[in-house]
Amino acid sequence: MPGITTQHLLSIFGLDGNNIFVGGADGTMLHFDGQAWTPMDTGGCWTFKGIWGSAPDNVFAVATDGRILRYDGKAWSVEETEKLPPMTGIFGLSKKEIYACSRLGKILRYDGESWRFLATGTDVDVTRLWGSKEVGMYAVGYDGLVLRQEGDRWVRLTFNSNAEFYGIYGFGPGQIYIVGSDGAAFGYDGNEFYEMPTQTGDFLLDVWGPSDDLVFAVGDEGRIMLKEGRQWTRIESNTQEYMAALWGSSEENIYAVGDNGLILHFNGEDWKTVE
């Protein structure tokens, strides 16, 4: 994004349309207040892979340096944790129930005071988390890994895929979507997985939507896909940059971020670069 950063952007999260955080390489963290994008001082050269927060003074970000950082509304600081592998994702259900994942099959839970490891039964890299009070928590990763939380442990769900999964998002027990390497995309109806054709071999790195009627996936070389029933259709992105993450506050306010400081905005009709 000209004038803001040329760093690769890898993560995005918002509390609403006027409070959005975007994280990237070399300590990059941007904040949008509804009017302007402002760089934030994070105190290090972190590479931020995931962001989640419950309030403007309670935002967390995970970094490939094996660190979890917290923003208290004034400054970013490093959380006190055990030594962690490179962190890859974070998602929470409340300020006292937040989950973070990493390589080597590690998942931690934050109870509002401290972080502790949960049993996953795997050393496969975990890449992303998603859940809701209604559905429960899920995690995805390499080698077709899909985990579902059961109390203090995670149980692997098995199906026929060796894909590297990078994104998961859903809307209810029968409306969960997973995307990954080589154009892999699956839906989960709460009982079984079904493959969703994408007609691409490009990697899909994230999936998100404001409702089940409007779901996007983004990935390699400017790839933006739109869910149509049980398949995906490519739509014009007007860029060839790799895109790693997306988030929005409504059907007419969605952002995707990617390489070289790219921020795209969807206004309900078209995707355009934020200038």
N, C-alpha and C positions, 0 to 999 in steps of 0.2 A: 504494500500500500504506500504510494508515494508520500514522502514527508513523515511517515510514522515509523515504518520498519521495512527492511528487506529480508529479515530473518524468516525461516520456514515456520509456519504456524501449524500447530498440531492438535489443539484442543480448544473447545469453546463451551461456555456455560453461562446462562443468564438467570437472574431471579425474576426479571420482567424485561420489557423492551427498553427500559431506561437504566438498566444495571446489568451489563454484560461483560464477562471476562473472557479474554482470548490469550492462550498461552502458546509458547513456541520454544525455539532453540536459543541458546546463549543467554538465558535468564529473561527472555522476553515475556512480558505480561502487559496486555493492553486492557484498558477499561473504557467502556462506552456508557455515557450518562444520558443518552437520548439525543445529544447535540454534537458531541465531539469524542474522538478516540484519543486517549491519553496514555502514554507509557507509564508503567509503575516500576518502582525500584524493588526488586526481589532479593537483593543482597547476595547474588551469586550467579554463576553461569549455568543454571539449571536448564534442562530440557524438559518442558512440561508436557506430559502425555494425557493428563486428565484433570478436570476441575469439577467440583461440586460444592454447593453451599446451601445452608438453610436460611441465611439472613445476610444482609450487607456486612455485618461484623462477624460472620462465621462462615468463611469460604476456605475450602481446602484445595490444594493442588498436589499432584504426585509427579515425581521427576525420575528420569532414567538414572540419576545419580544414586538411587536407592533412598530418596528422601521424601518426606511428606511435609508440605509447608501449609501454614494457616495464616489467613488474613483476618485481623481483628477489627477491621474498619479504619485502621490507621496505618498499619505496617504489616509486612510479611515476615514470618519467623519460622524456623525449622522446628518441627515437632520432635519430642523426645521419644525415640523408639529403639527397639533392638536393631542390629545391623540388618538391612533389607536388600534383597536383589533389586535390579532395575525395576522401577514401578511403571505400570502400564495403564491403570484405570482406577476410577473412583466413582462411587454412587452411594447415595444415602436415602433413607426413608424418613429420617427426622434428625434433629441435632444430636440425639443420643443413640442413633443407630446408623452408622456410616461404615461402608465397606471399601477397602482398597485392595487391588490385586497387583501381581507382579510376575516376573519370570519364575521358573522353577516351581510352579504350582502353588505359590503362596497367596493366601487371602487373609487379610486382617479385618477385625471389627473394632470400631471406636464406640465407646459407650458414653461419651461426653466428657470423660476424664482421661482415659488411656487407650492405647492400641494393643490388641493381642491377636495372636495367630489362631486361626480355626483349622481343623483337620480337613484336608481336601482329598487325601488318598492318591495324589498324583504329583509328579514332578514336571509335568508338561506345562509350558508357558501359558499363563492366563492373560488375556489381553483386554477384556472389557466386562463390565458388570451392568446389570439392569434389574429393576424389580419394582414392586408396588406392594402396599399393604394387602391388597386383594389377591395378588398372584404369588407373592413371595419373591425371593431373590434368585437370580440366575447369573452364571458366569460362562464365558466362552473363551476358547484359546486355540492353540495349534492342534494338529492331528485330529480334527473333528471333535475337539473337546467341548462338551456342554455339561455344566454342573448345575444342580439345583440344591439350594440350601435346605437342610433338614436339621433344625436346632443348631447345635454348635459344630456340625459337620456338613460337608458337601458330598452329594452323591452324583456319580456320572450317569448321564442319560446316553444310551447307545443307539446309534443308527449308522447307516452306510455312508460315511464321508470321511475323507482324509484331509479335508481342506483346512487351511489356516483361517480361523474366524477372527475378524477384527471389529465387528460391530453387532450390537444387539439392542433392540428396542421393542416395546410392545404397548398394548392398550387394555389388555384383559387376558383371562385364562386361555382363550382361543385365538388370540391375536398377537403373537410374538414373532419377530422377524430377525433373521441372522444373515449376515453377509461376510464375504471373505475373499480368499485368493482365487484367481482364475475365474472370476465371475460367479463364484458360488453364492447362492442365495437359497435360504430355506424358510419355510413358515412352520410354526409349531402350534397345534390346535389344543394343546393341553394333554393330549394322549399320544400323538404320533407326529413325526416330521414329514413334510412334503417338500419336494424340490420345486423351486420357482425359476423358470427359464429366464435368462438375462441376455442371451445372444451375444455375449462378450467373454473374452478371456482376460480382460483387465481386472486388476485387484479392486475390490470394493472395500473401503476402509471405515465407513460409518453409515448408519441408517438412523433416520429420525423423521418424525412427522407430528403435526399438531393433533391429528386424528387419524383413524384407520382409513379415512377417505382420501388423505393426502400424505403419502409417505415417500420420502426421497432416500436415495443412497448415493454416496459420492466416492470417488476413487481416483485411479491413475489417469493422467493425461486429460484432465478436465472432464472426466466422466461423471455425469449426473443422470441417475435413473429414477423413473417414476413408477411406483407400484400401480398396476392396473389388474385388479382381480388377483389371480395367482401367477402372474408373470410381471416382468419389468420391461419398460420401454425407455430408450435413450431420449433425452431432451437436450436442446441446445444450451451450452454453458458459456459460450463466447470466450473460452480460455483453453489452453493446453497445459496449464499448471496442474500438478498433482494436488488433490484435495483430501484432507485427512479427517475433518470433523464438521458437523453441522448442528445447529440448534435454532429454535425460533420461539417467539412469544404468541404467534397467531398464524393463521393461514396467509396473511398478507405481510408477514414480517419474519423472514427466515434468513439466517446467515450460514454460509459455508466458508471455511478457511483452509489455506493451503500454502504451497511453497512460495518463496520469494515475497512474503508479506501479503499474499492474496486474500482479500475478503470480498466475497460475493454476497449480494442481497437479493432476495426474492420478494417481490411486492404483490404477489398474488397472480401475476401474469408472466413476468420474465425475470431471469437472473441477470444482474448487472454488477460490474465491478464497482466497489465503493471507492469514490475519489475524495 
